[in-house]
Amino acid sequence: MKKNIKTLLLVSLAFVAACNNDDNNNTPEEVPVVPGSAVFTKYVALGDSFAAGYSDNALFKKGQENSYPNILAQQFAAAGGGAFTQPLMNDNIGGLLLGGNVIAGTRLYFVGQTQTPTNVQGKPTTEVTAHLSGTFNNLGVPGAKSYHLLAAGYGNVAGVALGAANPYFARFSSASSTTVLADAVTQDPTFFSLFIGGNDVLAYATSGGTGKDQTGNPNPATYGSSDITDPTVFANVYGGLVTALTAKGAKGVVANLPYITALPHFTTVPYNPLTPKLIGKNNEAVGVATIKALNAQLYGPLKAVLTALNAGDRINLLSETGSSPMLIKDESLTNLAKELTAAFTPSLGPQNAAFYGAVFGQARQAKVTDLVVLTARPDIGAAPTAANSGIGIAPPAPLNAFGISYPLQDKHVLIPTEITEVKKATDAYNVTIESIAKEKGLAFVDTKATLTQLANGGIRFGNYTMSSSFATGGAFSLDGVHPSARGYGLIANIFIDAINEKYGSTLRHVDLGVYPIQYPATLP
């Protein structure tokens, strides 16, 4: 990015000097838009939900129109770019139907003064089985992992219900047996963009690390949906993708991957939100009384027993005046269920003691190094059910408040060991992406650096600053993972910087101010 900025500054200074030498007037002349050594006649975009324009937890028409590939295509038009077609959804509600049944929900928006994301009203009208005809330049497929782009049958409608195919690709794939890559190369693109790999770690992270790190397993057919892709598999797949895309001389732009744990989905919910006001449900006096009772009846006894077991650092008393960390389950801890059961049996009886052991055997209070996922927010303080308690039953009161008297479960929190697994895989993928970009002479976009900027002070443009703050930062949508329309505009601009630098083109930035940071409840 620094090199891009320096190059653009030098160009700007030279341009200003040329304008100041104009004897007739001082009106700046626009620098002509030229493609340089790139050829934008036939542009094809490959990727996942980011390329598709997914936003606010859904794919919808307006979001697709503001996808970064569509924005790029509009800028390419001034440099000889041709038509750019997208497999548009039927509406701006979002969501999908399969045989008339809803299989993906509608998009999110903010509700009035509560500022709580909720789904827009209405039933989706986009039916997966209503296949689109023709070819499409935007081959961004929500949910696609790297190896899915090479998977035959990934767009087979019959396989969608079985989980063997992708419903979004099934709408527009050229044939039931084709691959995303095949649908790209048969168009003979002169220029391509490839931004893939985020989903190879994303589902693992958003699930709180409930999947498995498949490093060392070369067979993606054995992977679960929330697993981390083996870096060697990724390298082989990525190399194959780029080799096929460049086989006939096409030029292109590729992007590395940010640390997804820096997305607002993982940085919005604090690890220590337990104040008297929160625990008392806005009644501070009730909260203080509840905290006193919890300390006397739960936290104090647990602390004493754990201290005797040399694990006293797992639990501390709740603060009556400040913020306290939440209870979480940490599956990396030694399970002290048997020891807790034995210690509590004299005072609680065998049955209740066994319950304490099962629930608190791997419990601890959260730390600043833990990341609570955005989707955990509505569960904090809520009563666990038999389905989500982790023990197969709904726990009785008063041990029935997630994060307060009952630990948040694995799906709610990324613990440090899981964060490390995500980072390690991402680093390996990025080594592959950058090395192949250099080998093939492609433009390279450092999205990792851009997200770092957004998360540390933000990026200024005009009178605005974009940041990764949830909802208010302007860069990300209400799902905390996918960009807002303005965020997609920013991605387009950093792609343009990389293309201009590599190929000597003079593509123009888009004005980020014209793109909204949130979509309203009603869109035409």
Secondary structure, 3 states (H helix, E strand, C coil): CHHHHHHHHHHHHHHHHHHHCCCCCCCCCCCCCCCCCCCCCCEEEEECHHHHCCECCECCHHHHHCCHHHHHHHHHHHHCCCCCCCCCCCCCCCCEEECCEEEECCCEEEEHHHCEEEECCCCCCCECCCCCCCCCCEEECCCCCHHHHHCCCCCCHHHHCCCCCCHHHHHHCCCCCCCHHHHHHCCCCCEEEEECCCHHHHHHHHCCCCCCECCCCCCHHHCCCCCECCHHHHHHHHHHHHHHHHCCCCEEEEECCCCHHHCHHHHCECCCCECHHHHCCCCHHHHHHHHHHHHHHHHHHHHHHHHHCCCHHHCCCCCCCCCECCEEECCCCCCCHHHHHHHHHHHHCHHHHHHHHHHHCCEEECCCCCEECHHHHHHCCCCCCCCCCCCCCCCCCCCCCECCCECECHHHEECHHHHHHHHHHHHHHHHHHHHHHHHHCCEEECHHHHHHHHHCCCEEECCEEEECCCCCCECECCCCCCECHHHHHHHHHHHHHHHHHHHCCCCCCCCHHHCCCCCCCCCC
